[in-house]
Amino acid sequence: MKKFSIGIMFLLFMGVLIGCSSSEEASGEDGGEVKLSLWHPEGDTSEAYKEIIKEFNKEYEGEIEAEMTFIPRGNKYAYEDKVSAGATSNTLPDLLALDGPNVANYADSGIIQPIDGLVENQDDFVDSIIQQGTFEDQLYTVGPTESTVALFYNADMLSEAGIEPPKAGEEAWTWEEFYEAAKQLTDKEKDIYGVNWTLDYGEWIIYFTGPAVWSNGGSFISEDGSAADGYVNGPEAVEALEYLQKFTEEGLVNLQPTPTEFEDGKAAMMLMGSWEWSKLQNYPDTEWGITYYPKSPDGEQVSPSGDWNWGISTSTQHKEEAATLLNYMMNKENVVKISEVENKPAARHSSFEMMEEWEQEPLNVLKDQVLNSAHPRPTTPSYPVLSTKYGQAVQNIFLGGDVQEELDKLAEEVEKDMQRKGQ
C-alpha cells in the first residue's frame, strides 16, 4: 500500500511539472511573460522608441516584455540585407520596421503577414499610410509618420529677386515657372545655384523625381503591377525626365554640391524631404520657407509619400501580443513623440490635431501635401530592382545620358525581374 501511494504521488507530482511546463511554453518564457523582439534602423528616432518600449514594458509587466534592436545602416541597404539574412536563417524578430515601398516585396516573399482587423482606430490613419501598407487588398503594415518632398527656399534670396513663392497647393508653380525662377536665382559669378537636389543611388532619386512623372500623367509600372515596359519608359516619363535634365544641363543645379550647399546660401532653393526642416533650425540667422512641389503644366499638384512603418513577421509565435505592441507604438500620443523627433508629418489625423505648429506656415505646406496630394511609390515585388536601376538611370540622365535610351534599358531590367518572380 505504501509503495502504491508513493507511486501515485510521484505521478501527480510529474503531472504538475508537465502542466506547468506546457503552460509556460504556451504563454512565453520566465513564468508566462511573452518576449517580443523588434528591429529598427538606428537613427534619430531611436531615443523616442527606447522611451516608448520602456513605458510599454512597465505597463505590461508580467505579461509582455519587448526588446528593440537598432541596426546600424553602414550603407543604404545594410538594414534590408539584415532582414533578408534573417528571413533566410529564420531568425526574424516578431515585429520589424521596413521602408514603405518594400511592403509588396516583403509581403510577396512571406517575410511579413497580413494585419487586417488588428489595427485599432485604422480610420484615423492618413490615406497614404494605409495605401502604402496594402498589398493585394490586404493590410500588412502601418507607420507613425509620413514624409513628403517640397520646395524649400531662402526667403531673403527670393525676396531680393522679386519672386513670390506659391502659398496654396492649387497655386503650385508649373514646371516652366519653377524653371524660370531657378534661372533667375542662379548667379554663376557668385557660384550660387538656383536649386539644390541630392544625387545618390539609394531610394532618394525615385522618391524626389516621382512626382514629376505622376503629375505628367505617367507611371513606373502598369496599374496591375505586371509590366514596366511602356510605363517607366513611356512618353510621359520621358518628358518628365527631359524636363529635370534641363536643370543639370544648364547649370541650374550643382552636380557636386557640398552637404550644406543650401544651408550655406549657395543655392536659393532645394527640393528635399520634409525632414529638412529640422536641420534648418540649426541656421536661425536665415529665414526659410517651404512651398509646394512643382507640377506639370497640364497635371495636378502631386507629392511623394511613404515612410518607415511596422509589420508583424511570419516568424512570430505571438501574433496577438505583437499586435498589442504595434497598437501601443501607434497610439496618437506616441505618434506625436516620434513625429516631433524629426519634424516629420504625423500619420494619424488625431496626432496632427495635437501639433499646432503644423497648422501654421511653413509646416502647413507639408501637412497639406500629406493630406491632399500624396502619391505612393509603385506596389510591386520587383520594387527593389526598379528603385535601384531607376536611380542609376536618372544619375546617367543628369550627367547627359539620353533619356529614352536610359529608361528603355531600365524597363528591360525590371521586366526580367518581373518574369523571374512570375508577375
C-alpha angles and dihedrals in degrees: 000000000000092000089050092052092049090050093051091048091050092051092047090049092050089048091055091049093048091047092051092047093051092047092051092047092052096046100036139268129308103034101329100311111137115227117215126189127202135189125206133161114260111254149108094315093056094094092049091051092047089056092047093050091048090053092046093052090050093051094045097037111156092017109056132006120191128199121189122202118202113213117210114233103221089170135009094274102030093110093048089050088054091053092049091051090048091052091050094049095038091240100123119140123244092256128020135186118231137179112258101247091053093067094094093047094048093045093048090047093052095244095123131029134219117276099191110153094013100087114091118222091004091168089063092066117093114257095247094059091052092047090050092052097047125095124174091350094306127109114235106163146018129190139200099230143034131207138203141178120243139165111267117195143189101244095205094051093049092045092052089052092049092242119147113199120217117270099195135046094241088055095052113143117264118232091263093049091050091047092050092048091051091050092049092049095047113100109180094183089061094037091242118147125207094229139006127215129168124240122207140134094246132092093290099085098058089041098054098037097041095087091059089058096043095045088053091056094259134125139194097231138008119281093255091049094239102112141039102174110095091021112058087034096035123124094263093054092044092052092049093051092045087055093052090045090063090068093058096038092053096044096248088126126046111233090200105039124169115246091255100035093128095041090050093054096252092119124040096208137022133201100214145142124275090258089073090081091069091054093049090062086075088066103058095158092073127066110231130196138187128215135172129288107264118254138217112266091246098030141079127262106270132181131186122251139191137094142177113306142169134259134177111242123232088235095068120111091193109058094154094052090043089055089051090055092044092054091047092054090046098050113124095254093052091045087058091050093052093042094052094054093068101015088246121159113262118246094217126071093218091053091051088054090057092055108071095181089071090064092060136066130311100010092051087075091061092046091048091053093049092051101037115021106025116138123188123226117252119298107224137121085234092062096111090058093043093050096045096044092042090054090053092047093050092048088054090048093052088051090056104275122150107268098214094046094049093048092046090056089047092051091052092052093048092046090054091053092047090053091049090053092046095241 
